[in-house]
Amino acid sequence: MNDTSEEIASQPAVWAQALALTDVARRELAAPGERVLLLGCGTSWFVAQSIAELREGAGLGETDAVCASEYRPRRHYDRVVAISRSGTSTEVLDALRQVPAGTHRVAITAVDGMPIDSLAEARILLDFADERSVVQTRFPTTVLALARAAFGEDLTHLVDDGKAALVSSLPADPATIEHLVFLGTGWTVGLAHEAALKVREAAQAYSESYPAMDFRHGPVAVAGAHSLVFSFGDVPVSLDEVGRSAGATTYRDQRDPLAQLVLAQRFAIALAAHRGFDPDNPRLLTRSVVLTDAA
């Protein structure tokens, strides 16, 4: 078993461990009434998108999510939360340095003693969710599980759903799939983006992601017999027929969306194996993007 597969399999146990930090996360992420910005790159940006939707949906206050490389200090925020597994991503560090004085800065990371620590007033350290793999799996899902608990969601079902996703059948035979489309709605749009990224990173395969109803506004035109359309959460069932009418295989289940993401991660690894790729050493990728001045 490769490192990525082992880390995928560890997720239910890691989620359970993270929920012990709910009080800390509630203090740093809930902040009722504050205007909050979440920053991240790649996977962490997609996690930020999901958390922003979850926080606003919980009635805790206006919340935005911005790709760290695109952050400009134009709007006022009471609190800025930066997500970085390594704590070394150049764009995240540069964004934090631009945050106006007086703004409360929070870092969510998996590694102690990294440069991000000196740029934040508070930190949520999830070192037990750190990963050897370049491709992130358990760190982002753990951040999301903790945020959901901090916002008051009942997650008593989550660990069992995650365990079920580890042993359930894959949504399709990887040998028959060349194109994947992931759909979400609300906070699961971020999960759809993350699932598509996992397929690109691990298997170098053609994958897309959209807010669910936008699928019929053009993207369905490229779906066909070798496509898998995978729905997260409360995506309208009618879109399954849209996918099937294009000849695609469609998939959905009733488990928690984070458990559904575990299944999507498993499919990405299976597809990588079918295509002859090593998900622990993805092409052109490193664990952290650290840019030089020349770059």
Buried (B, 14 or more C-beta within 10 A) or exposed (E): EBBBBBBBBBBBBBBBBBBEBBEBBBEBBBBEEBBBBBBBBBBBBBBBBBBBBBBBEBEBBBBBBBBBBEBEEEEEBBBBBBBBBBBBBBBBBBBBEEBEEEBBBBBBBBBEEBBBBEBBEBBBBBEBBBBEBBBBBBBBBBBBBBBBBBBEBEBEEBBEBBBBBBEBEBBBEBEEBBBBBBBBBBBBBBBBBBBBBBBBBBBBBBBBBBBBBEBBEEBBEEBEEBBBBBBBBEBBEEBBEBBEEBEBBBBBBEBBBBBBBBBBBBBBBBBBBBBEBEBBEBEEEEBBBBEEEEE
